[in-house]
Amino acid sequence: MFSKEEIVKRLGIEDWSSEKQDEAVDIAFVRIGAAATDDLSEQDYNEYEAIINNDQAVISAWLDANEPEYKNSPVYQAFEEGYEEDPEKNDPAKLFASFAWIQQHVPNKDALIDEALEKYKQELAA
């Protein structure tokens, strides 16, 4: 699972303002999610879609069942730290749940993540 800092580094945007980095990371999460959903069953897709659409009931239920100690995760804590200044940004629990869900349900996630980030990095450089 990638933290905001890791994605910023992979995209080569370390010199960007924190606000611009947050925007780029949010877009990267969407791109990774889109790449990961291509081969999902309808049921899995619906569950993942509910998570990324910020359905708090689904997010809470999924985290309770699959990652009950998620708040102790350094990845979650990094998400939380990155968004504490702006409560309108993506909820750290949502971000954590979306990536944890992908790790559990998408066997070729590493290749998909690499490909999605590389494509996005090329777009940013253009």
C-alpha positions in Angstrom: 0.0 0.0 0.0 1.3 3.4 -0.9 1.4 6.5 1.3 0.9 10.0 0.0 4.6 10.6 0.2 5.4 7.5 -1.8 3.0 8.5 -4.6 4.3 12.0 -4.6 7.8 10.6 -5.1 6.7 8.1 -7.8 5.0 10.9 -9.7 8.1 13.1 -9.3 6.1 16.0 -7.9 8.1 16.6 -4.7 8.7 20.2 -5.6 5.0 21.0 -6.0 3.0 22.8 -3.3 1.3 20.7 -0.7 -2.1 21.6 -2.2 -1.1 20.6 -5.7 0.4 17.4 -4.4 -2.9 16.6 -2.6 -4.8 17.1 -5.8 -2.4 14.9 -7.8 -2.5 12.2 -5.2 -6.3 12.2 -5.2 -6.3 11.8 -9.0 -3.7 9.0 -8.7 -6.0 7.1 -6.3 -8.9 7.4 -8.8 -6.7 6.2 -11.6 -5.4 3.2 -9.6 -9.0 2.3 -8.6 -10.2 2.5 -12.2 -7.4 0.2 -13.3 -8.1 -2.2 -10.5 -11.8 -2.6 -11.3 -11.6 -3.8 -14.9 -11.8 -7.5 -14.1 -14.0 -7.5 -11.0 -17.3 -9.3 -10.5 -20.4 -7.1 -10.3 -20.6 -7.7 -6.6 -17.0 -6.8 -6.0 -17.3 -3.8 -8.2 -20.4 -2.6 -6.3 -18.6 -2.9 -3.0 -15.5 -1.1 -4.2 -17.7 1.6 -5.8 -19.5 2.1 -2.5 -16.1 2.6 -0.8 -14.8 5.1 -3.3 -18.2 6.9 -3.3 -17.7 7.4 0.5 -20.5 5.2 1.7 -19.6 5.4 5.4 -21.7 2.3 6.3 -19.9 0.1 3.7 -16.5 1.6 4.6 -17.0 1.0 8.4 -18.4 -2.5 7.9 -15.5 -3.5 5.5 -12.8 -2.0 7.8 -14.4 -3.7 10.9 -14.5 -7.1 9.1 -11.1 -6.9 7.3 -8.9 -4.3 9.0 -10.2 -3.7 12.5 -6.9 -2.2 13.7 -6.5 0.1 10.7 -6.1 3.3 12.8 -2.8 1.8 14.0 -1.5 1.4 10.5 1.3 3.8 9.5 -0.4 4.1 6.1 -3.7 5.2 7.6 -1.9 7.6 9.9 -0.1 9.1 7.0 -3.4 9.6 5.2 -4.9 11.1 8.3 -2.0 13.5 8.8 -2.1 14.6 5.2 -5.7 15.6 5.3 -6.2 16.9 8.9 -5.9 20.5 7.8 -8.7 20.3 5.3 -11.8 18.2 6.3 -13.3 18.6 2.9 -10.6 16.4 1.4 -11.0 12.7 1.1 -11.6 10.8 4.3 -8.5 8.9 5.4 -10.6 5.9 6.3 -12.0 5.9 2.7 -8.5 6.2 1.2 -7.2 3.4 3.5 -10.2 1.2 2.8 -9.9 1.6 -1.0 -6.3 0.6 -1.0 -6.7 -2.3 1.5 -9.7 -3.5 -0.5 -7.6 -3.5 -3.7 -4.8 -5.4 -2.0 -7.3 -8.1 -0.9 -9.3 -8.4 -4.2 -6.9 -7.7 -7.0 -4.1 -10.2 -7.5 -2.1 -8.3 -10.0 -2.5 -5.0 -8.1 1.2 -4.2 -8.1 1.4 -4.2 -11.9 -1.8 -2.3 -12.2 -0.6 0.3 -9.7 2.7 0.7 -11.5 1.1 1.1 -14.9 -1.5 3.6 -13.6 1.1 5.7 -11.8 3.5 5.7 -14.8 0.7 6.8 -17.2 -0.3 9.6 -14.9 3.3 10.6 -14.4 3.8 10.9 -18.1 0.6 13.1 -18.3 1.9 15.3 -15.6 5.2 15.8 -17.4 3.5 16.7 -20.7 
